Amino acid sequence: MRAFHATALEGSFSAAARVLDTTQPTISRQISALEASLSVTLVDRTVKGQTLTPAGQELLAHVRSMGEAATLLSMAADRQSQNITGEVVLTATDLMAAAFLPVILSKLRSQAPGITIRINESSGIQDLMLREADIAIRHARPDQSDLIATHVGDLRANLYASSDYLTRVGRPRTKEDVADHDFVGIPDPERLIAPMNNMGISLRSANFVMQPCSSMVTWEMVKSGHGISMLPEVLGEVETSVEKVLVDLPSMEFPIWLVTHRELQTSPRIRTVFDLLANYLGKIADARIGDTSSLSSLLYNELP
């Protein structure tokens, strides 16, 4: 059933094999066995690939329901278990995972050494409904009714550039000056251009000379002197090689949401990780610009 379901979703035996961490012949053999046991043909095999037969399409709906039921069963079992052991899967952006998670996971190891953490670095929406992750750190509140979301604070961000870059090209004194500088941004710069324009900084796509997909790469590019970018205050104020561009420019704020499935909120191990994340990320949100020692301790030292 799992082989059939993966083939239907992925479109081929080879893709299904990659998802299930097995081989293409194994997937083909398992589906053939399923067809033999049901006395129906579920998948048409052609030189162009695999497609579902009408019988396969009908069965797929039932298999999907079986998968959802199995997921809910797993969640219910987790909820009943009182053991603070096992794996917890987190999903967060690569910058959040690299900059903020090390210190909290160090604290977690001392509090609950039986918990194993797996981290999916992603800026996309992970499907908590199907247990692709147990806890998600997001910047937008999800709208699925079965998800529990807690707003732990707002992450402030400012324009930062390396001191070497600003010394080389000149420090902007006005918003108009900023618009003449190089920027390091995301592959879709319009997402940053619009709010910058609202703040009176008239950026254009041509300003973005570097457009990495990774937030961590953006951070490293800024430190290396490639241009300006909007970055978390908690990083920019601690890093001695960068400085804020236009000190009087108001900060932008990005909400931090912790999200888990409703069925998991009473699981001891999920709750342990969730609460520790909420506590630490709340401290990050509360940290104020100018308190460099406090910011540094949050990133590099043990939590109190």
KAMOPE-V147497 format. One record per residue. N is the residue number from 1. SS is DSSP state (H for helix, E for strand, C for the rest). Layout:
# KAMOPE-V147497
N;SS  N;SS
This chain:
# KAMOPE-V147497
1;C  2;H  3;H  4;H  5;H  6;H  7;H  8;H  9;H  10;H  11;C  12;C  13;H  14;H  15;H  16;H  17;H  18;H  19;H  20;H  21;C  22;C  23;C  24;H  25;H  26;H  27;H  28;H  29;H  30;H  31;H  32;H  33;H  34;H  35;H  36;H  37;H  38;H  39;C  40;C  41;C  42;C  43;E  44;E  45;E  46;E  47;C  48;C  49;E  50;E  51;E  52;E  53;C  54;H  55;H  56;H  57;H  58;H  59;H  60;H  61;H  62;H  63;H  64;H  65;H  66;H  67;H  68;H  69;H  70;H  71;H  72;H  73;H  74;H  75;H  76;H  77;H  78;H  79;H  80;H  81;C  82;C  83;C  84;C  85;C  86;E  87;E  88;E  89;E  90;E  91;E  92;E  93;C  94;H  95;H  96;H  97;H  98;H  99;H  100;C  101;H  102;H  103;H  104;H  105;H  106;H  107;H  108;H  109;H  110;H  111;H  112;C  113;C  114;C  115;E  116;E  117;E  118;E  119;E  120;E  121;E  122;C  123;C  124;C  125;C  126;C  127;C  128;H  129;H  130;H  131;C  132;C  133;C  134;C  135;E  136;E  137;E  138;E  139;C  140;C  141;C  142;C  143;C  144;C  145;C  146;C  147;E  148;E  149;E  150;E  151;E  152;E  153;E  154;E  155;E  156;E  157;E  158;E  159;E  160;E  161;E  162;E  163;H  164;H  165;H  166;H  167;H  168;H  169;H  170;C  171;C  172;C  173;C  174;C  175;H  176;H  177;H  178;H  179;C  180;C  181;C  182;C  183;E  184;E  185;C  186;C  187;C  188;C  189;C  190;H  191;H  192;H  193;H  194;H  195;H  196;H  197;H  198;H  199;C  200;C  201;C  202;C  203;C  204;C  205;H  206;H  207;H  208;E  209;E  210;E  211;C  212;C  213;C  214;C  215;H  216;H  217;H  218;H  219;H  220;H  221;H  222;H  223;H  224;C  225;C  226;C  227;C  228;E  229;E  230;E  231;E  232;E  233;H  234;H  235;H  236;H  237;C  238;C  239;C  240;C  241;C  242;E  243;E  244;E  245;C  246;C  247;C  248;C  249;C  250;C  251;C  252;E  253;E  254;E  255;E  256;E  257;E  258;E  259;E  260;E  261;E  262;H  263;H  264;H  265;C  266;C  267;C  268;H  269;H  270;H  271;H  272;H  273;H  274;H  275;H  276;H  277;H  278;H  279;H  280;H  281;H  282;H  283;H  284;H  285;H  286;H  287;C  288;C  289;C  290;C  291;C  292;H  293;H  294;H  295;H  296;H  297;H  298;H  299;H  300;H  301;C  302;C  303;C  304;C
